[in-house]
Amino acid sequence: MRKIIDDERLIYQCCSLYYEEHMGQSQIAKHLGISKSSVSRMLQTGRELEIVEIKVRHLAQYMYEDLEEELKKKYHLKDVVVAESSPLDSKTERISKLNERAADYLNRLLKDGDYVGVSVGSSIRNLAKTSHEAFHRNCTFVPLVGGISQHTTGMEEVQSNQVAEALAEKYGGNYVSFFSPAVFSNENLMNEFLKEEAVRFIFDYFEKLDIVISGMNIASSMYETVKKLGYVSDDQLDRFKKNGAVCNLILRFLDQNGNTEPFDEYNRKIAGISAEAYKNVEHKLLITGGAGNAAAVKSCIRGNFANILIMDVDCAKALLVD
């Protein structure tokens, strides 16, 4: 004898009422004059017979979950976000997508009372230019290096002070300024200058940081900003590269293992947060893109300068290559 739950017409009616009319199972049972358990079994049968097809629509920004998880496990990272991209995307389009994902991530990460350290450069400044809606919070944005340079024509807005101000305007809260040259010609001169009350207060803020954000230029020289700002000469840069430099972060040069010591003669003249203080911050975001930056990203990870990566798919895939 054929059971009621095998009646395909009734199964179709159950599925239609449940998925299209949004009726509850108790309502359907009463409407069709059958038990609630029969309704439940017929809904299951409807899926098995493909009368009902359930799909989860993956949004573009979530299409790289597996890649993100693989990178998190391989490098023991706190989080990884891979921005969607297409081989047909222009450089401008890739940067725009990367910045949108970074802006969205900050929306979720930032909370009231956070102290957020920001580095120098267009990669970070561009976050404030995105059209992505920002949720205002009572945060304090802190420049991580001095924000004064004599080489500023066309580069004013990427100075650390301007970056802090722009992000404070976008995400709410306030910012402090670090009125000091970023790079000094003499370490002793720098140390004396930083004793001045007008600038030494910034180091109190460094000890409060909950988040630090740094970036590298996408699909171009990672040294572009530091060169354009006049912080390093071509001769210096050539010498640093010969000595193993693969990265420049918070204006300091790092080797492939994330060590700053080989370049201390230069690095010690940087007015800003120390490498150790930077490493001690809980959330260390690095925003970058392009397969060519993979070695620099690895350097930052190995040196404990990054534990949250926001990057494009090219850089992400390159990081999986040993």
N, C-alpha and C positions, 0 to 999 in steps of 0.2 A: 504494500500500500504506500502510495506516494505521500511523503511528509509535507506539511505546509511550508516548511522552510526551504523546500526544493522548488517551490512555485516561482519560476523566473519572472512572471508578471508581477507577483507580489514583491519579489526582491527589488525589481525596478521601481515600484511605487515607494518602497521603504527608502531607497537611495535618493530618489527624487525629492521626497519630503524632507529628508535629513540634510542633504547637501545643497539643494536649490531653494527649498522653502524655509530652511533653518529651523525646523521643528525639533523639539527634544524627543528622545526615545520614548518617554512616557506618553507624550502627546500622540506620537505615531501609533503606539500600541492601542491607545484608546480609539483613535480615528479608524484603524483597520480592524479592530476587534480581535487582536492577538496579544500574546504576552510580551512583556518588555524583553525577556530573554530571547524570544524569537526574533524580535527586531534587531537586537545586537548581533545575533548569528547571521541574519540575512544581510546586514551591512558588511560584515566580514566576507560573506560569500560574494557580495556585489563587487568587492575589491578583487577577489580571487578570479572572478569571471570577467574582470576588466570592464564591467558595466560602469564602474567608477575608476578613474585614474587620478591619483594624487601626485602632484609635482611640487617640489620646492624650487621656486624661481631664484636662481643665484644672481644677485646683483653684481655688476662688474667689479665693484670695489672689494667683493668678497671671493673672487674667483681664484685666489692664490693661497687659500688656507693651508693646503698640504705643503707648499713651498715654505710658507712662514713657519709652520711647525717643525719642518726639517731643519731650518736654519736655527731656530731657537734651541733645539736639542744639540745640534752640532757645536754651537758656540756658547752654550749655556747662558742664553740671553734672557732678560726679563720679558721682552716683547719684540716682535718683528711685524712691520706693516709693509706690504709690497703693493705699490701703486700700479694700477692697470695701465697697459700701453699696447700700442700696435706698431708693427714694422713701418707702417705708413705715416705714423705720427711725426710731425716736425719737432725740432728741438724745443720750440716754444710750447707746443702742445704737451710734450712729455714733462716739461718743468711745471706747467699749469696743473697737470694731474697729480704730480708729486706734491705740490704745495697744497692742493685741496685735501689730499689724504693727511698731510701733516697738520693742517689747520683743524680738520675733523678730530684727529687724535688729541690735540691739545684741548679741544672742547670737552673731551671725556676725562682727560688727565688732571687738568687744573681744578683746584678747589680754593675756596676762600681761605685767606691767610697764607697761601704759598708764597715763597720767595723763589723767583725764577731768574737764573743767571743766563745771559745771552752773549754770544760771541760776536765777532765782527764778520761782515760779508753780506753779499747779495742773497745767498741761499736762505739766510734767516730773515733778512729784511723783506723778502718776497712773501713771507707768511702774512705779513700785515696788509699786503696788497690783494690777497685773494678775495673773491666775491663770496666765499663761504661765510655763512652767518656765524658770528661768534657770540657765545654766551658770556656776558660780563660777570666777572667775579672780583673780589677784593684781593688781588694779588699785587706783589711788588716786584717789578722787573729791574734787574741789576746788571749793568755792563760788566763783563768779566775782565776786560782790559781797558787801558786808557783810551780815551776817545778824541784825542787831539793829534793832528798830523799837519805838517806843512804841505803835504801833497794831497790836496782834497778836491781839486777841480774835477767835477763830474762824479765824485765818489763820496760826497758828503753824507748821503743817506745810508751808506753801509757802515759808517763808523758805529762803534758799539753804543755810544750814547743815543744816537738817533734810532738805532734798532730797538733799544729798550723803550724809548719814547713811543715809537710806532706800535709796538706790541701792547704797551699799556693802553694806548688809545683804542686798539681793536678789542682787547679782551677785558678791559676794565682795570680798576685798581690804579696804581701809581708807579712811578719809576724814580730812580735816583741817578745822578750823573757822576761820572768819574772824570774830573777835569785834570787830566794828566796826559803827557805824551804816551803813546803805547810802547814805543821803543826808544831807549836812551842810548847815547853813544858811550856812556861810562856807567858801570854798575854802581860805583860808590856815589856818584852824583844822583843816580836814581834813588838809592837808599836814603840819602839825605832829604831829597825832595818829598819822598813818601812819608816822612816824619811830620810834615806840615799838617796841622789840624784840618785844613780845608780838604785834604784828600785822604788822610789816614782812616777816616770813619768808614770808608768803603770796605775795609777788611773785616769790620764787624758784620757787615752784610754777607760776606763770603762764608762766614761760619754758620749762617742761618739758612743757606740754600737748600731747597727741597728738590729742585729740578735745574738742570743745565741743558742748554740747547746750542749745538754747534752744527755747522754744515760744510759741505764741500761742493764746489761748482760741478754741475752736471755736464758730462760729455765735453769737458774742456780742462785746461790745466788747473790742478788743485792749488797751484801757487798764484793764480791770477789776481786775487784780491790783494795778497800781501805784496805783490810786485807793483800793482797799480797805486797802492797807497804809499809806495816809497819806503816800505819797511825793510826791504832786502834788495840788494843790487844783483845784477845778472852774474857778476863774478862770485859773490857770496853763494848764490843759489847753485851755481855750477859746482862749487867746492862742497857744499852740503850734500848734493846728490852723489858726488864721488865718494863721500864718506858714509853713504848708505841711507840718506834721508828718503823716505817714501811718503811722508805725510806732513802737513802743517795744520795744527789744531791749536786754537786759542793763541795763534801766532807763534807757537813753539814747534820746532821740528822734531820728528820722531823717526826712528829706524823701523825696520820691518817687524821688530818684536815689541814696539811701543816704548822703547827706551829714549829718553831725552838727553841722557848724559853725553853722548858723542857730540852734541851741539850746544853744550852748556855755555860756551864762550858767548854765544849769541842769546840763548834762551834766558840766561840770568839777567839780561838787560830788558826783559819784557816787564812792564809795569802792569800787574794784574794778579789774578788768582794763581796760587801756586799749583803745580801739577798734583801734589798730594792732596790739597784741599779739593781740587776738582774730582779726583778719584773717589773721595769720601762722600760725595753727593749721592743720594739714593737713586734718583732717576737721571740717567745720562743719555739724552737723545742725540742721535747723529742723523742728519738728513742729507741724502746724497743720491746720486744716480750715475749710470754709465758703467759699463764693464771695466773701463780703465781705472776706476777708483776702487776696485776690489782690494788691491794690495794695501791701500791706505786705510780702508775700513778694517781689514784684518789687524793692521798695526794698532788701531784705536782699541779694538777688542782685546788684543793681547796685553796692551798696556793698562787695561781697566779704565779707559777713557770713554767707553760706550757700552751700555747694556740694553738700549732700546734703539733699534734701527728702523728708519723710514726711508725706503729706497724704491727705485724702479725695478722692473723685472730683469733687465739686463744685468744690473749690479747684483741682484739676488742670485741669479743663476751662476754668475762668475764666482760668487762666494762658495758655491758648492764644489768647485773644482779645486782639488788639493794642489 
